[in-house]
């Protein structure tokens, strides 16, 4: 390797591949479309909080959370960009997809807690936190750890301190602020 960006095409990683090269490959395949999709999704959630019942909002957040990734891909296609294929052997990519699996495994816990507590706002809080977990591996790769941390702290604070009819709205706005911060940071990089 001559210090230039390397493309890893092997099934099993060679021990000479550097972690920074793997990060670089992962980031080269990332676009601003995912945060844009997240902003649009959470804006819809924020507006919906003003018009639908808490239970209906729970369904919007629960089922809608799986739409951000495909919506991001669609935004890329509409912008005339093809997603670049990344090596399946890249451990950074594997960690990202394993994090998606972790989120899927934790959703039932959030739903059960909301049902037992008779509080649909827990689904909004859970969605904000769970979908923010994806930013832990992404934030590490992109040197943007602030998103996941700020998103969690702000979401918990909104749930604990916002007045009852506005908890879900406050959580949605907090997530929107975190996405906006990250999008601005991505554009500067």
C-alpha positions as CSV (number, residue, x, y, z in Angstrom):
1,X,0.0,0.0,0.0
2,X,1.4,3.4,-1.0
3,X,-0.7,5.5,1.4
4,X,-3.4,6.0,-1.3
5,X,-6.9,4.9,-0.7
6,X,-7.0,1.1,-1.1
7,X,-9.9,-1.0,-2.3
8,X,-10.2,-4.2,-0.4
9,X,-11.5,-7.0,-2.6
10,X,-10.4,-10.1,-0.7
11,X,-12.8,-12.3,1.2
12,X,-10.5,-12.5,4.2
13,X,-8.6,-9.4,5.3
14,X,-4.9,-9.3,4.9
15,X,-3.1,-8.4,8.1
16,X,-1.4,-5.6,6.3
17,X,-4.6,-3.7,5.8
18,X,-4.7,-0.7,8.1
19,X,-7.7,0.3,10.2
20,X,-7.6,3.8,8.7
21,X,-7.9,2.3,5.2
22,X,-10.9,0.3,6.3
23,X,-12.5,3.5,7.8
24,X,-11.7,5.3,4.6
25,X,-13.4,2.6,2.5
26,X,-16.5,2.7,4.7
27,X,-16.7,6.5,4.5
28,X,-16.1,6.5,0.8
29,X,-19.4,4.6,0.4
30,X,-21.3,6.9,2.8
31,X,-23.3,9.8,1.6
32,X,-25.3,12.7,3.1
33,X,-28.5,11.0,2.0
34,X,-28.9,9.0,5.2
35,X,-28.9,12.1,7.5
36,X,-31.2,13.8,5.0
37,X,-33.5,10.9,5.1
38,X,-33.4,11.0,8.9
39,X,-34.2,14.7,9.0
40,X,-37.2,14.2,6.7
41,X,-38.4,11.2,8.8
42,X,-38.1,12.9,12.2
43,X,-39.6,16.1,10.7
44,X,-42.7,14.0,9.7
45,X,-42.7,12.5,13.2
46,X,-42.5,16.0,14.8
47,X,-45.4,17.2,12.7
48,X,-47.4,14.0,13.4
49,X,-47.1,14.5,17.1
50,X,-49.4,17.5,16.8
51,X,-52.1,15.7,14.8
52,X,-52.3,12.0,15.8
53,X,-52.9,10.1,19.0
54,X,-49.9,8.9,21.0
55,X,-50.8,5.3,20.0
56,X,-50.9,6.2,16.3
57,X,-47.6,8.0,16.7
58,X,-46.1,4.8,18.2
59,X,-47.0,2.9,15.1
60,X,-45.5,5.7,12.9
61,X,-42.2,5.6,14.8
62,X,-42.1,1.8,15.1
63,X,-42.9,0.9,11.5
64,X,-41.3,4.0,10.0
65,X,-37.9,3.5,11.6
66,X,-37.1,0.8,9.1
67,X,-37.7,3.2,6.2
68,X,-34.8,5.6,6.8
69,X,-32.2,3.4,5.1
70,X,-34.2,2.6,1.9
71,X,-35.3,6.3,1.8
72,X,-31.6,7.3,2.0
73,X,-30.9,5.0,-1.0
74,X,-33.8,6.5,-2.9
75,X,-32.5,10.0,-2.2
76,X,-29.1,9.0,-3.5
77,X,-30.8,7.6,-6.7
78,X,-32.9,10.8,-7.1
79,X,-29.7,12.8,-6.8
80,X,-28.1,10.7,-9.6
81,X,-25.7,8.9,-7.3
82,X,-25.1,5.2,-7.2
83,X,-24.2,3.6,-3.9
84,X,-20.6,2.4,-4.1
85,X,-20.1,-1.2,-3.2
86,X,-18.0,-1.8,-0.2
87,X,-16.0,-4.9,0.6
88,X,-18.1,-7.4,2.6
89,X,-15.0,-8.3,4.5
90,X,-14.5,-4.8,5.9
91,X,-15.0,-5.1,9.7
92,X,-16.2,-1.5,9.9
93,X,-19.1,-2.3,7.5
94,X,-19.8,-5.6,9.4
95,X,-19.9,-3.6,12.7
96,X,-22.4,-1.2,11.1
97,X,-24.7,-3.9,9.9
98,X,-24.4,-5.8,13.2
99,X,-25.5,-2.6,14.9
100,X,-28.6,-2.6,12.7
101,X,-29.3,-6.1,13.9
102,X,-28.9,-4.9,17.5
103,X,-31.4,-2.2,17.0
104,X,-33.9,-4.7,15.5
105,X,-33.4,-7.0,18.5
106,X,-34.0,-4.2,21.0
107,X,-37.3,-2.9,19.4
108,X,-39.5,-5.6,21.2
109,X,-38.1,-4.4,24.5
110,X,-39.2,-0.8,23.8
111,X,-42.6,-1.9,22.6
112,X,-43.1,-4.2,25.7
113,X,-42.1,-1.3,28.0
114,X,-44.5,1.1,26.4
115,X,-47.4,-1.4,26.6
116,X,-46.7,-2.2,30.3
117,X,-46.3,1.5,31.2
118,X,-49.3,2.5,29.0
119,X,-47.1,5.2,27.6
120,X,-46.7,5.5,23.8
121,X,-44.1,8.2,24.3
122,X,-41.7,5.4,25.3
123,X,-41.8,4.2,21.7
124,X,-40.8,7.7,20.5
125,X,-38.0,7.8,23.1
126,X,-37.0,4.2,22.2
127,X,-36.9,5.0,18.5
128,X,-34.8,8.1,19.0
129,X,-32.3,6.1,21.2
130,X,-32.3,2.9,19.1
131,X,-31.9,4.6,15.8
132,X,-29.2,6.7,17.3
133,X,-27.2,3.6,18.2
134,X,-26.4,3.3,14.5
135,X,-24.3,6.5,14.9
136,X,-21.9,4.8,17.3
137,X,-20.1,2.7,14.6
138,X,-20.7,5.4,12.0
139,X,-19.6,8.2,14.3
140,X,-16.4,6.3,15.1
141,X,-15.7,5.8,11.4
142,X,-16.5,9.4,10.6
143,X,-14.9,10.9,13.7
144,X,-18.4,12.2,14.8
145,X,-19.1,10.6,18.2
146,X,-21.2,13.6,19.2
147,X,-24.4,12.6,17.4
148,X,-25.1,9.4,19.3
149,X,-24.2,10.9,22.7
150,X,-26.0,14.2,22.2
151,X,-29.0,12.5,20.7
152,X,-29.3,10.1,23.7
153,X,-28.9,12.8,26.4
154,X,-31.2,15.2,24.7
155,X,-33.9,12.6,24.1
156,X,-33.8,11.4,27.7
157,X,-33.9,15.0,28.9
158,X,-36.9,15.8,26.7
159,X,-38.7,12.7,28.0
160,X,-38.1,13.6,31.6
161,X,-38.6,17.3,31.5
162,X,-40.9,18.3,28.6
163,X,-44.6,18.8,29.6
164,X,-46.7,15.7,28.9
165,X,-48.5,16.8,25.7
166,X,-45.1,17.8,24.1
167,X,-42.7,15.0,25.1
168,X,-42.8,13.3,21.7
169,X,-42.5,16.7,19.9
170,X,-39.5,17.7,22.0
171,X,-37.8,14.3,21.4
172,X,-38.4,14.6,17.7
173,X,-36.9,18.2,17.7
174,X,-33.9,17.0,19.7
175,X,-33.2,14.3,17.1
176,X,-33.7,16.8,14.3
177,X,-31.1,19.1,15.9
178,X,-28.6,16.2,16.1
179,X,-29.1,15.2,12.5
180,X,-28.7,18.8,11.4
181,X,-25.5,19.1,13.3
182,X,-24.1,15.9,11.8
183,X,-25.2,17.0,8.3
184,X,-23.4,20.3,8.6
185,X,-20.3,18.5,10.0
186,X,-20.4,16.1,7.0
187,X,-20.5,19.0,4.5
188,X,-17.5,20.6,6.1
189,X,-15.4,17.4,6.0
